[in-house]
Amino acid sequence: MLPFVLLIFIPLVAAFALVASGERVKAWIAATGVLLSALVSSFIAVQALQGNGFGYTYYGGQIFGDVRITVDALAAWFILLMNFTVLTAVFYGRSYMKAYHGMKANLNLHWISYLVNHSAMLGVYMVHNSLAFLVVWEVMAISAFLLVIFEHWKIETLKAGINYLIQSHVSIVFLMIGFLWISGIQHTYDFSAITDYARQASPAAGILLFVIFFIGFGIKAGFVPFHTWLPYAHPAAPAHISGMMSGVIIKTGIYGIMRVILLENTNFMVIGTIVLVVSIFSGLYGVMLAIVQHNLKRLLAYHSIENIGIIGMGIGLGAIGVGIGNSFLAFAGFAGGLLHVLNHSLFKSLLFYGSGNIYQAIHTLNIDGMGGLMKQMPRTAILFLIAALAICGLPPFNGFVSEFLIYLGLFEAIHSGQFEFTALIILSALGLVLIGGLAILCFTKAFGIIFLGTARHEYRHHAAEAEPGKLIPMVAVVAMIAAIGLFPQFFIEFLRSPVQQFTGEVFVNGAQLTVSSTIQNLTWATWGFILLVAVIWFARKRLTASSSTVAGPTWGCGYQTSDARLQYTASSFVRNYRKLVEPILSVKKHKSVISGIVPEKGHSSTHVYDLLESALIDHPIRRIKAFIGRFNFLQNGSVQFYVLYGVIFIFIIIAFPLLVDAVVFLFELVKQL
């Protein structure tokens, strides 16, 4: 019980200390509070992964009943990866928020919300009572909203925050429907009621229940078509909050989906197929939109949708593997999905931290206006490049390990000869290949346009390298990325207990050895090749050290002077791709016609809009506004009409019971006849 008490006591003390402290130490107090909470919860999580699960039952009175607070292996995995990203974010944010010096009240609210959000996420992973779960889920949503709207004086930020808050509550509505359905039948709020109901319910009812929960948790995770809040909230938030939201907050939705699959423990083939199909579409749609973005953080936000699709593909394949009794597919799918949850939290938070460095250096996120930043920000460029290679799934970094796990599962499923799933599995493999290829195109564009070449526009501020307070947390993330690439078998061993909850011990034993040895050989071969290249480079440098080097101008293809306008822009780099996908995406072009012997300055720009957002949100809202607008005549400013409205309302209130009685009387009369 003591660890759970500490997890409540530590953030409370830190919050009071924040209010009473000076501005210079606020970030340190918040970091200390998060660090202590992370240490306590990580101790619990490590014990759970080793088979020593923590559990405590609290009596919540007549409203909640018994509230189980339990940390099993699945929750432990999510707690550990969450704590690491939350810690790097708070230490990065300590330096990032120095730019907002003098905003004491805003900083108080920001850091207190950060502490509350961390505690709420811990509650999401630990609470096994549906009513208490909804409470901590709501606290997490509100605290995240406050973190997103830190720059609330910007109208775009406020709109993005409200959009996120509204859709978070749509998520809560679906979760509430699912939990009330179960509690109304089983007469308990404990999560075990879901298992009891699934055992006795019809397959159709069990699948419908899963779909309701999938929509509720899928909105938070960012699955397509429930993703529309994500490309607005991530760019609006401060960089460390964007990293935390993409790295861990959206993963609470993944946890919820996996928890429901574990609790229902039935209909694995149908559930797995649903998750897999939605995930393939999410991954492809996310990366297709990411490529054509001009705003760096918006580009990264769409890549979160893409990687949620990859995670979902692993979960869907794992569930199908359990359903058809294929142990290798089950292990590779669930292990790949869970490992990619960790991997995405690492390289995506690193990319958002890099975007924060860029923004505070040049005060713009417009990729078309960047260029040549590697000369001024070499360390940020190298760290961003490592994250870009990792997110593209290239060896020897962590993204390769988790994606290769999923590939192994796909190839095993094709080998197994299960004809009814062969088409879906082949489609999944093609989808994953296409996602990886498009991701490489996107980050080739992003890194090349931002860091290479020369500046395409004159920066209003002199670009300079970020301070060590920002770079050190980024280096810590890179160390984890490299560690997973070097020693994948260690992390796969950590996944043994969470995966075993879904597959059973018989499934895990044989599959784990095959997967670990295959990936280990591949990663070591890749690192060996890198080491060989480094040795050759070092030998060449030593051998040519005594030779003289003459520097000269680069051949300019006949041009006497270089011009930044001769470089690719972000738009022109992906022009061929954009023309291919124009029928699928909503692309609007704005350009001026160049004519005459001495033409004036030309202009061309493209703007891409999310078709699903337009169809599911914008168009219905416009229809509702148009319908409501028909009643504008009622608000005519006349006092007499407003008095008349009151009289009509009172008449309706009085007449309604009489009308009900009349309807009942007529109904009884008809029955007698």
C-alpha positions in Angstrom: 0.0 0.0 0.0 2.9 2.4 0.8 4.0 2.8 -2.9 0.5 3.8 -3.9 0.3 6.4 -1.1 3.6 7.8 -2.2 2.3 8.2 -5.7 -0.5 10.5 -4.3 1.6 12.3 -1.8 4.6 13.2 -4.0 2.7 15.2 -6.7 0.7 17.0 -4.0 3.8 18.2 -2.1 5.4 19.2 -5.4 2.3 21.2 -6.4 2.3 23.1 -3.2 6.0 23.8 -3.5 5.5 25.1 -7.0 2.9 27.7 -5.9 5.2 28.9 -3.1 8.5 28.9 -5.0 10.2 31.5 -7.2 10.2 31.3 -11.0 13.8 30.0 -11.4 13.2 26.8 -9.4 9.7 25.9 -10.6 10.9 23.6 -13.4 13.4 21.9 -11.0 10.6 21.3 -8.5 8.4 19.8 -11.2 11.2 17.6 -12.5 12.0 16.4 -8.9 8.3 15.5 -8.4 8.1 13.6 -11.6 11.4 11.9 -11.0 10.3 10.6 -7.5 6.9 9.5 -8.8 8.7 7.7 -11.7 11.1 5.9 -9.4 8.3 4.6 -7.2 6.1 3.5 -10.1 9.0 2.0 -12.0 9.9 0.0 -8.9 6.4 -1.4 -8.9 6.5 -2.0 -12.6 9.8 -3.9 -12.6 8.5 -6.1 -9.8 5.3 -6.8 -11.9 7.4 -7.8 -14.9 9.3 -10.2 -12.8 6.1 -11.9 -11.7 5.7 -10.1 -8.4 2.5 -8.1 -9.2 1.4 -5.3 -6.9 -2.2 -5.1 -6.0 -4.4 -3.2 -3.5 -8.2 -3.0 -3.0 -9.6 0.3 -1.8 -13.2 0.6 -0.6 -14.6 3.6 -2.5 -17.9 3.8 -0.7 -21.4 3.3 -2.1 -20.6 5.1 -5.4 -17.4 3.3 -6.5 -17.6 0.1 -4.5 -14.3 -1.8 -4.3 -11.6 -0.1 -6.3 -8.8 -2.5 -7.4 -5.4 -0.9 -7.9 -3.3 -3.5 -9.7 -0.1 -3.5 -11.8 0.3 -6.5 -14.0 2.9 -7.1 -16.7 0.9 -5.3 -19.4 0.5 -2.2 -17.3 4.1 -2.4 -16.1 5.5 -2.2 -19.7 3.4 0.9 -20.4 4.4 2.5 -17.0 8.1 2.0 -17.7 8.2 3.5 -21.2 5.9 6.3 -20.0 8.2 7.2 -17.2 11.2 7.5 -19.4 9.6 9.8 -21.9 7.9 11.9 -19.2 11.3 12.4 -17.5 13.1 13.4 -20.7 10.3 15.7 -21.5 10.3 17.5 -18.2 14.1 18.0 -18.2 13.9 19.2 -21.9 11.0 21.4 -20.9 13.0 23.0 -18.1 15.3 24.6 -20.6 12.6 25.1 -23.3 10.4 27.1 -21.0 13.1 29.7 -20.1 11.9 31.5 -23.2 8.7 32.3 -21.2 10.4 34.1 -18.4 8.2 36.4 -16.4 4.9 34.4 -16.8 4.8 33.1 -13.3 1.0 32.3 -13.2 1.2 30.5 -16.5 4.2 28.5 -15.5 2.6 27.5 -12.2 -0.5 26.1 -14.0 1.8 24.5 -16.7 4.0 22.5 -14.3 1.1 21.6 -11.9 -0.8 20.3 -14.9 2.3 18.3 -15.9 2.4 16.7 -12.5 -1.3 15.9 -12.5 -1.1 14.5 -16.1 1.7 12.1 -15.1 -0.3 11.0 -12.0 -3.4 10.5 -14.1 -1.6 8.4 -16.6 -0.3 6.2 -13.8 -3.9 5.9 -12.6 -5.1 4.8 -16.1 -2.6 2.0 -16.0 -3.2 0.9 -12.4 -7.0 1.3 -11.8 -9.2 -1.7 -12.5 -12.6 -0.1 -11.6 -14.5 1.3 -14.5 -16.0 4.3 -12.6 -12.6 5.3 -11.1 -11.0 4.7 -14.5 -13.3 7.2 -16.1 -12.4 9.7 -13.4 -8.6 9.4 -14.0 -9.2 9.4 -17.8 -11.1 12.7 -17.5 -8.3 14.2 -15.3 -5.8 13.1 -17.9 -7.8 14.8 -20.7 -8.3 18.1 -18.8 -4.7 18.3 -17.6 -3.4 17.6 -21.2 -5.8 20.3 -22.5 -4.2 22.8 -20.1 -0.7 21.8 -21.3 -1.7 22.2 -24.9 -3.1 25.7 -24.5 0.0 27.1 -22.7 0.2 29.8 -25.4 -3.5 30.6 -25.0 -3.1 34.1 -26.3 -2.8 32.6 -29.8 -6.2 31.9 -31.3 -4.9 28.9 -33.3 -3.6 27.3 -30.1 -6.9 27.9 -28.3 -8.9 26.4 -31.1 -6.6 23.3 -31.2 -7.0 22.9 -27.5 -10.8 23.1 -27.6 -10.8 20.7 -30.5 -8.8 18.2 -28.5 -11.0 18.7 -25.4 -14.2 18.1 -27.3 -12.9 14.9 -29.0 -11.5 13.7 -25.7 -15.0 13.9 -24.3 -16.4 12.1 -27.3 -14.0 9.4 -26.3 -15.2 9.4 -22.8 -18.8 9.1 -24.0 -18.1 5.9 -25.8 -16.1 4.5 -22.9 -19.0 5.4 -20.6 -21.5 3.6 -22.8 -19.3 0.4 -22.7 -18.8 0.5 -19.0 -22.4 1.2 -18.2 -23.5 -1.6 -20.5 -21.3 -4.1 -18.5 -22.1 -2.7 -15.0 -25.8 -2.6 -15.7 -25.7 -6.4 -16.5 -23.1 -7.6 -14.0 -23.9 -5.1 -11.2 -20.2 -4.3 -10.5 -17.7 -1.7 -11.7 -14.7 -4.0 -11.5 -13.0 -4.8 -14.8 -13.6 -8.5 -14.2 -17.2 -7.9 -15.1 -16.1 -7.5 -18.8 -14.6 -11.0 -18.7 -17.7 -12.5 -17.0 -20.0 -10.8 -19.6 -17.9 -11.9 -22.6 -18.1 -15.6 -21.5 -21.9 -15.6 -21.4 -22.7 -13.1 -24.2 -23.3 -14.0 -27.8 -20.3 -13.5 -30.2 -22.1 -10.6 -31.9 -22.6 -8.8 -28.5 -19.0 -9.3 -27.6 -17.8 -7.9 -30.9 -20.2 -4.9 -30.6 -18.8 -4.2 -27.1 -15.3 -4.3 -28.4 -16.1 -1.9 -31.2 -17.6 0.6 -28.7 -14.4 0.4 -26.6 -12.2 0.5 -29.7 -13.8 3.8 -30.8 -13.5 5.3 -27.3 -9.8 4.3 -27.0 -9.1 4.8 -30.7 -9.9 8.5 -30.5 -7.2 8.9 -27.9 -4.8 6.8 -29.8 -5.4 8.6 -33.1 -6.6 5.8 -35.3 -8.1 6.9 -38.6 -10.9 8.1 -38.8 -10.7 9.2 -35.2 -7.5 11.2 -35.7 -8.6 14.7 -36.5 -7.7 16.3 -33.2 -4.1 15.1 -33.4 -2.6 17.3 -36.3 -3.8 20.4 -34.5 -3.0 19.7 -30.8 0.6 18.5 -31.4 1.8 21.6 -33.3 0.0 24.0 -30.9 1.6 22.6 -27.7 5.2 23.4 -26.5 7.8 21.0 -27.9 8.2 18.9 -24.7 4.4 18.6 -24.4 4.2 17.5 -28.1 6.8 14.9 -27.4 5.0 13.6 -24.4 1.6 13.6 -26.1 2.8 11.7 -29.1 5.2 9.6 -27.1 3.0 8.4 -24.2 -0.5 10.1 -23.9 -1.8 8.7 -27.2 -0.4 5.3 -26.0 -3.0 5.2 -23.2 -5.5 4.5 -26.1 -3.3 1.5 -27.2 -3.2 0.3 -23.6 -7.0 0.5 -23.4 -7.5 -1.5 -26.5 -5.1 -4.2 -25.4 -6.7 -4.3 -21.9 -10.1 -4.9 -23.5 -8.8 -7.6 -25.7 -7.2 -9.3 -22.7 -10.4 -8.9 -20.6 -12.8 -10.2 -23.3 -10.4 -13.1 -24.1 -12.7 -14.3 -26.9 -13.4 -13.7 -30.6 -9.7 -13.2 -31.3 -9.9 -13.7 -35.0 -12.7 -11.2 -35.6 -11.2 -8.6 -33.2 -7.8 -9.0 -34.7 -9.2 -8.5 -38.2 -11.0 -5.3 -37.2 -7.8 -3.9 -35.6 -5.6 -5.0 -38.5 -7.8 -3.5 -41.2 -8.2 -0.1 -39.4 -4.5 -0.1 -38.6 -3.4 -0.6 -42.2 -5.6 2.2 -43.3 -4.3 4.5 -40.5 -0.7 3.8 -41.3 -1.0 4.5 -45.0 -3.3 7.5 -44.6 -1.1 9.1 -41.9 2.1 8.8 -43.9 0.5 9.9 -47.1 -0.6 13.2 -45.5 2.6 13.6 -43.6 4.7 13.8 -46.8 2.8 16.9 -48.2 2.9 19.0 -44.9 4.7 22.3 -44.8 4.7 22.7 -41.0 7.3 20.5 -39.3 5.3 19.7 -36.2 2.2 19.0 -38.2 4.3 16.6 -40.4 5.5 14.8 -37.2 1.9 14.7 -35.9 0.7 12.8 -39.0 3.6 10.4 -38.5 2.2 9.6 -35.1 -1.0 8.4 -36.9 1.2 6.3 -39.2 3.1 4.7 -36.3 -0.1 4.1 -34.4 -1.2 2.1 -37.5 2.0 0.0 -37.3 1.4 -0.7 -33.6 -2.2 -1.6 -34.4 -1.0 -4.0 -37.1 1.2 -5.8 -34.6 -1.8 -6.1 -32.1 -4.2 -7.3 -34.8 -1.7 -9.9 -36.1 -1.1 -11.1 -32.5 -4.8 -11.5 -31.9 -5.3 -13.4 -35.2 -2.3 -15.6 -34.2 -4.1 -16.5 -31.0 -7.3 -17.1 -32.8 -5.9 -19.5 -35.4 -3.5 -21.2 -32.9 -0.3 -19.9 -34.6 2.2 -19.4 -31.8 4.9 -17.7 -33.8 2.4 -15.1 -35.3 0.8 -14.5 -31.9 4.2 -13.8 -30.2 5.7 -11.8 -33.1 2.6 -9.7 -33.5 2.1 -8.7 -29.8 5.8 -8.4 -29.1 6.3 -6.2 -32.2 3.3 -4.0 -31.4 4.4 -3.6 -27.7 8.0 -2.9 -28.7 7.0 -0.4 -31.2 5.0 1.4 -28.5 8.3 2.0 -26.8 10.3 2.7 -30.0 7.8 5.3 -31.2 7.8 7.0 -27.8 11.6 7.4 -28.2 12.2 8.5 -31.7 9.0 10.7 -31.9 9.8 12.5 -28.7 13.3 13.1 -30.0 12.0 14.5 -33.2 9.6 16.9 -31.4 12.5 18.0 -29.1 14.5 18.7 -32.3 11.6 20.7 -33.7 11.6 22.7 -30.5 15.3 23.5 -30.9 14.6 24.6 -34.5 11.6 26.8 -33.5 13.4 28.6 -30.7 16.4 29.2 -33.0 14.7 30.6 -36.1 11.1 31.2 -34.8 9.4 29.4 -37.7 8.2 25.8 -38.4 7.6 26.4 -42.1 9.9 23.8 -43.8 9.9 25.7 -47.1 11.6 28.6 -45.3 14.4 26.6 -43.8 17.7 25.3 -45.1 21.4 25.0 -44.1 20.7 24.7 -40.4 23.3 21.9 -40.0 26.0 24.5 -40.1 24.6 26.5 -37.2 23.0 23.5 -35.3 25.2 20.5 -36.0 24.3 18.6 -32.8 20.6 19.0 -33.3 21.0 17.9 -36.9 22.8 14.7 -35.9 20.2 13.9 -33.2 17.3 14.6 -35.6 19.0 12.4 -38.3 19.2 9.5 -35.9 15.6 9.8 -35.0 14.7 10.1 -38.7 16.6 6.9 -39.5 14.9 5.1 -36.5 11.4 6.1 -37.5 12.0 4.9 -41.1 12.7 1.4 -39.7 16.3 1.3 -40.9 18.8 -0.9 -39.2 20.6 -0.8 -36.8 18.2 1.4 -34.8 15.2 0.5 -32.7 12.4 1.0 -35.3 13.9 -1.7 -37.4 13.7 -4.3 -34.5 9.9 -3.8 -33.8 9.0 -3.6 -37.5 11.1 -6.7 -38.3 9.2 -8.6 -35.6 5.9 -7.7 -37.3 7.4 -8.8 -40.7 8.5 -12.1 -39.2 5.0 -12.7 -38.0 3.5 -11.8 -41.4 5.9 -14.2 -43.3 5.1 -17.0 -40.8 1.4 -16.4 -41.4 1.8 -16.6 -45.1 3.9 -19.8 -44.7 1.2 -21.4 -42.5 -1.2 -21.9 -45.4 -4.3 -20.5 -43.6 -6.1 -19.7 -46.8 -8.9 -17.6 -45.4 -6.4 -15.1 -44.0 -3.8 -15.3 -46.8 -5.2 -12.3 -48.7 -5.4 -10.1 -45.6 -1.9 -11.1 -44.5 -0.4 -10.3 -48.0 -2.2 -7.0 -48.0 -0.8 -6.2 -44.5 2.8 -7.0 -45.7 2.4 -4.8 -48.7 0.9 -2.0 -46.6 3.8 -2.2 -44.1 6.3 -2.1 -47.0 4.6 0.9 -48.5 4.4 2.7 -45.2 8.2 2.2 -44.7 9.0 3.5 -48.2 6.8 6.6 -47.9 8.3 7.3 -44.5 11.8 7.3 -46.0 10.6 9.8 -48.7 9.1 12.0 -46.0 12.1 12.2 -43.8 14.5 12.5 -46.7 12.6 15.7 -47.6 12.4 16.9 -44.0 16.0 16.4 -43.1 17.4 17.5 -46.5 15.3 20.7 -46.7 15.8 21.7 -43.1 19.4 21.0 -42.5 21.2 20.8 -45.8 21.8 23.4 -48.6 21.5 27.0 -47.8 18.7 29.1 -46.2 15.8 29.6 -48.6 14.7 32.7 -46.7 16.5 35.2 -44.5 15.9 34.3 -40.8 14.7 37.0 -38.6 16.9 35.7 -35.8 20.4 34.3 -35.9 20.3 30.5 -35.7 22.4 29.0 -32.9 22.8 25.6 -31.4 20.5 24.6 -28.5 21.9 24.8 -25.0 23.1 21.6 -23.1 19.9 21.6 -21.0 18.0 20.6 -24.2 20.6 18.4 -25.8 21.3 16.2 -22.8 17.7 14.7 -22.6 17.9 14.2 -26.4 21.2 12.3 -26.0 19.6 10.1 -23.4 16.9 9.2 -25.8 19.5 8.4 -28.5 21.2 6.1 -26.0 18.0 4.1 -25.6 17.4 4.0 -29.3 20.9 2.5 -29.8 20.6 0.1 -26.9 17.4 -1.4 -28.4 19.3 -1.8 -31.7 22.3 -3.3 -30.1 20.6 -5.6 -27.6 17.1 -6.4 -28.9 17.0 -9.8 -27.1 17.1 -8.0 -23.7 14.0 -6.0 -24.5 12.2 -8.9 -26.1 12.9 -10.8 -22.9 11.2 -8.0 -21.0 8.2 -8.4 -23.3 7.8 -12.1 -22.3 5.5 -11.5 -19.4 3.1 -9.0 -21.1 2.8 -11.1 -24.3 2.3 -14.3 -22.2 -0.9 -12.7 -20.8 -2.4 -12.9 -24.3 -0.8 -16.0 -25.7 0.0 -18.3 -22.8 3.3 -19.8 -21.8 3.3 -22.5 -24.4 3.1 -19.9 -27.2 6.0 -17.8 -25.9 8.7 -20.3 -25.2 9.4 -21.6 -28.7 8.7 -18.4 -30.6 10.8 -16.1 -28.4 14.0 -18.0 -29.0 13.6 -18.0 -32.8 12.7 -14.3 -32.9 15.5 -13.2 -30.6 18.2 -15.1 -32.4 17.1 -13.9 -35.9 17.0 -10.2 -34.9 20.1 -10.4 -32.9 22.1 -11.7 -35.8 20.8 -9.0 -38.1 21.4 -6.1 -35.8 24.9 -7.3 -34.9 25.7 -7.7 -38.7 24.5 -4.1 -39.3 26.6 -2.7 -36.4 29.6 -4.7 -37.6 29.2 -3.1 -41.1 29.0 0.4 -39.5 32.1 -0.4 -37.4 33.9 -1.5 -40.6 33.0 1.7 -42.4 34.3 3.7 -39.3 37.6 1.8 -39.4 38.1 2.5 -43.1 37.2 6.2 -42.6 39.7 6.5 -39.7 42.4 4.7 -41.7 41.9 6.9 -44.7 42.1 10.0 -42.5 45.4 8.9 -41.0 46.9 8.0 -44.4 45.9 11.2 -46.0 46.8 13.4 -43.1 50.1 14.5 -44.6 48.8 15.2 -48.1 47.8 18.8 -48.9 44.2 19.7 -49.7 43.2 22.5 -52.1 39.8 24.1 -51.7 38.1 25.5 -54.7 34.6 26.7 -55.8 32.0 24.1 -56.5 31.1 23.7 -60.2 27.9 25.8 -60.6 26.7 24.3 -64.0 27.6 27.6 -65.8 26.0 29.9 -63.2 28.4 32.6 -62.0 26.7 33.0 -58.6 24.8 30.6 -56.4 21.2 31.4 -55.4 19.1 29.7 -52.7 16.1 29.7 -55.1 17.9 27.1 -57.3 17.4 24.5 -54.5 14.5 22.2 -54.0 11.8 23.4 -51.7 9.8 21.1 -49.5 6.9 21.3 -52.1 9.0 20.8 -55.2 10.8 17.8 -53.6 7.6 15.8 -53.4 5.9 17.3 -56.4 5.8 14.0 -58.4 4.3 12.2 -55.3 1.8 14.9 -54.8 0.5 14.7 -58.4 0.1 10.9 -58.0 -2.0 11.2 -54.8 -4.0 14.3 -55.8 -7.1 12.2 -56.6 -7.0 10.8 -53.0 -6.0 13.9 -51.1 -7.6 17.4 -51.1 -4.9 19.6 -52.7 -5.5 23.3 -53.4 -3.1 25.2 -55.5 -2.5 28.9 -55.6 -0.2 30.4 -58.3 0.2 33.5 -60.3 0.4 33.3 -64.1 3.8 34.3 -65.5 3.5 36.2 -68.8 5.2 38.9 -70.8 8.7 39.5 -72.0 9.8 40.7 -68.6 7.4 38.8 -66.2 6.8 40.0 -62.7 7.6 37.9 -59.7 5.8 34.6 -59.8 4.2 32.7 -56.9 3.1 29.1 -56.4 1.9 27.3 -53.3 -0.1 24.1 -52.4 -2.3 23.4 -49.4 -3.4 19.9 -48.5 -6.5 19.3 -46.5 -7.6 16.1 -44.7 -10.6 14.7 -46.7 -11.8 12.6 -43.8 -11.8 15.6 -41.5 -13.8 17.6 -44.0 -16.3 14.7 -44.4 -16.7 13.7 -40.8 -16.4 17.1 -39.0 -16.4 20.2 -41.2 -19.3 19.3 -43.5 -21.6 18.2 -40.6 -20.8 21.3 -38.6 -21.6 23.5 -41.6 -24.9 21.7 -42.0 -25.8 22.2 -38.4 -24.8 25.9 -38.5 -27.0 26.4 -41.6 -29.9 24.7 -39.9 -29.6 26.7 -36.7 -29.1 29.9 -38.8 -32.7 29.5 -40.1 -33.9 30.4 -36.6 -32.0 33.7 -36.3 -35.2 35.5 -36.8 -36.2 34.5 -33.2 -33.4 36.7 -31.9 -34.8 39.9 -33.2 -34.1 42.3 -30.3 -37.8 42.9 -29.5 -38.7 42.8 -25.8 -42.3 41.9 -26.7 -41.3 38.8 -28.6 -39.0 37.7 -25.7 -42.0 38.0 -23.3 -44.1 36.0 -25.8 -41.4 33.3 -25.9 -41.6 33.0 -22.1 -45.4 32.8 -22.1 -45.3 30.1 -24.8 -42.7 28.1 -22.8 -44.8 28.3 -19.6 -47.9 27.2 -21.6 -45.9 24.2 -23.0 -44.8 23.2 -19.5 -48.4 23.3 -18.2 -49.9 21.6 -21.3 -47.3 18.8 -21.6 -48.6 16.6 -18.6 -52.2 17.1 -19.9 -51.1 16.0 -23.3 -49.5 12.9 -21.9 -52.6 12.0 -19.9 -54.7 12.5 -23.1 -52.5 10.1 -25.1 -52.6 7.5 -22.3 -56.4 7.8 -22.1 -56.8 7.4 -25.9 -54.4 4.4 -25.8 -56.5 2.7 -23.1 -59.7 3.5 -25.0 -58.3 1.9 -28.2 -57.3 -1.2 -26.2 -60.9 -1.6 -24.8 -62.4 -1.2 -28.3 
